[in-house]
């Protein structure tokens, strides 16, 4: 047990150094809050559009706080998948995509548009039936620093031919992507658009209903007390198990609001309980949330939203982020590096891949 804890500490210090540093700043409260919103918007409310900002700085596209280049996040996502013997081709494609974006951004000018398609991965890998088109506007340049306003537009059941057709219509260029990985590896920056992306997306794809957006906004207002109480727990260094139960409660309230199974007023009452009766809230809503396609029963682990992967809650709650190898056969944890066989039951990576078991 003691050894485990030591290993855990060593690994987390190595792996989430940036995270620890960042948490000393208040801005991290904002980043965590944004993460929670992003996660609920994607998995519980199926919000049609979300907006956020990116910064191109020191040759890299980063989050708006400029803490960490996207490339670094992508690299971490690859390492995480590989450590668990999971297919990382998508994460590798994202990495190349971000690298390409970094280099295209060098010569990007004010008013240029970024277009990046992210259709879902396979069902076997835990992805849902939806994908995103990222559309970014370069709307501010100061020396070598460029500001990007990004929209992630969610599309339901996108096929690769549909994606190709859409890209052709928007840009006037030729596209012949073969799969999701091709799309992810190839974002483009366009100076003169043929048509407005939103206009084409609306005519080519099924989009989630606009009412999801309204539901989401109301829910975020109602859930604010529960979310703020959660952030306070994080800041106080509360135990992971408590964080997890509290987060479950937030997610279950969100789920019920999204499904129309809970009235706003009742939800508000429960949400406030996070302050005056947290145990009661957890008793009632701390259970494991209903699974939704794409979430893999996991906190944002298989998000199809490349640019907005909620990495902070994943770090806080995700088992993977303990930095331990969890054997898909015996489910026992082992400290890294675990190469090609489980130290506990000797199940091999080769065997695992042969079984086609690279799912969550
Ligand atoms: Zn094992």
Boltz pocket constraint, residues with backbone or C-beta under 6 A from the ligand:
constraints:
  - pocket:
      binder: B
      contacts: [[A, 327], [A, 328], [A, 329], [A, 330], [A, 331], [A, 332], [A, 342], [A, 343], [A, 344], [A, 345], [A, 346], [A, 347]]
      max_distance: 6.0
